[in-house]
Amino acid sequence: MTLARVLAVLSAVSLVAAFALATLLPPPLTLAQMVAMLDARLLYDAHEFVANHLSAWLWAHLLLPLLLRPCWLMPAAAGLLFAGGAMTLGSRKSVSRPHRWRS
């Protein structure tokens, strides 16, 4: 039950963050532009790390398309996933003992 509450709180925080990003920042701002605003060298370092230690296709086919999406999309998706996990874990009913009939 506590894991469901933790996931519900994470969902609320993620959805509020997504709403704040969507309303306060310019509409066409991508995730790559937002990361570049925070740290200009981070994208270059991330690309070098992925290319040297993982695989080049990971950057080209997974990370780069995510960086081209709107900046509010990642927290919104995380919020929806957390909400689904909270609803799944919170909907489990506890097993009650069967009733015994006395004769």
C-alpha positions as CSV (number, residue, x, y, z in Angstrom):
1,M,0.0,0.0,0.0
2,T,2.8,2.4,0.7
3,L,4.4,1.8,-2.7
4,A,1.1,2.7,-4.3
5,R,1.1,6.0,-2.3
6,V,4.7,6.7,-3.3
7,L,3.8,6.1,-7.0
8,A,0.8,8.4,-6.6
9,V,2.9,11.2,-5.2
10,L,5.5,10.8,-7.9
11,S,2.7,10.9,-10.5
12,A,1.3,14.1,-9.0
13,V,4.7,15.7,-9.0
14,S,5.5,14.6,-12.5
15,L,2.2,15.8,-13.9
16,V,2.5,19.2,-12.1
17,A,6.0,19.6,-13.5
18,A,4.8,18.8,-17.0
19,F,2.0,21.3,-16.7
20,A,4.4,23.9,-15.4
21,L,6.8,23.3,-18.3
22,A,4.0,23.4,-20.8
23,T,2.6,26.7,-19.6
24,L,5.7,28.6,-18.5
25,L,8.1,27.8,-21.3
26,P,7.8,28.7,-25.0
27,P,5.6,26.2,-26.8
28,P,8.2,24.9,-29.4
29,L,10.9,24.3,-26.8
30,T,12.3,20.8,-27.2
31,L,14.0,18.7,-24.5
32,A,17.4,19.3,-26.2
33,Q,16.9,23.0,-26.1
34,M,15.9,22.9,-22.5
35,V,18.9,20.8,-21.5
36,A,21.2,23.1,-23.5
37,M,19.8,26.0,-21.5
38,L,20.7,24.3,-18.3
39,D,24.1,23.1,-19.3
40,A,25.5,23.8,-22.8
41,R,28.1,21.0,-22.7
42,L,25.8,18.2,-21.3
43,L,24.4,17.1,-24.7
44,Y,27.9,16.9,-26.2
45,D,29.2,14.9,-23.2
46,A,26.1,12.6,-23.3
47,H,26.6,11.9,-27.0
48,E,30.3,11.1,-26.4
49,F,29.5,8.8,-23.5
50,V,26.9,6.9,-25.5
51,A,29.0,6.7,-28.6
52,N,32.1,5.5,-26.7
53,H,30.7,3.2,-24.1
54,L,27.3,2.0,-25.4
55,S,26.3,2.0,-29.0
56,A,25.9,4.6,-31.7
57,W,22.5,3.3,-32.7
58,L,21.3,4.0,-29.2
59,W,21.9,7.7,-29.6
60,A,20.6,7.8,-33.2
61,H,17.4,5.7,-32.7
62,L,16.4,6.2,-29.1
63,L,17.9,9.2,-27.4
64,L,17.9,11.7,-30.3
65,P,14.2,11.2,-31.1
66,L,13.4,11.8,-27.4
67,L,15.5,15.0,-27.4
68,L,13.4,16.3,-30.3
69,R,10.1,16.0,-28.4
70,P,8.6,18.8,-26.4
71,C,10.2,19.3,-23.0
72,W,6.9,18.7,-21.1
73,L,6.4,15.3,-22.7
74,M,8.9,13.3,-20.6
75,P,7.5,14.3,-17.2
76,A,3.9,13.8,-18.5
77,A,4.8,10.3,-19.7
78,A,6.5,9.5,-16.4
79,G,3.4,10.8,-14.5
80,L,1.1,8.6,-16.5
81,L,3.3,5.6,-15.9
82,F,3.5,6.3,-12.1
83,A,-0.3,6.8,-12.0
84,G,-0.9,3.4,-13.7
85,G,1.5,1.7,-11.3
86,A,-0.3,3.4,-8.3
87,M,-3.7,2.4,-9.6
88,T,-2.6,-1.2,-10.2
89,L,-1.0,-1.6,-6.8
90,G,-3.8,0.2,-5.0
91,S,-6.6,-1.8,-6.6
92,R,-5.5,-5.1,-5.1
93,K,-8.0,-6.2,-2.6
94,S,-6.8,-8.0,0.5
95,V,-7.7,-11.6,0.8
96,S,-10.3,-12.1,3.4
97,R,-10.8,-15.3,5.3
98,P,-13.7,-17.5,4.1
99,H,-16.7,-17.4,6.3
100,R,-17.3,-20.6,8.3
101,W,-20.8,-21.7,8.8
102,R,-21.6,-23.3,12.1
103,S,-24.1,-26.0,12.3
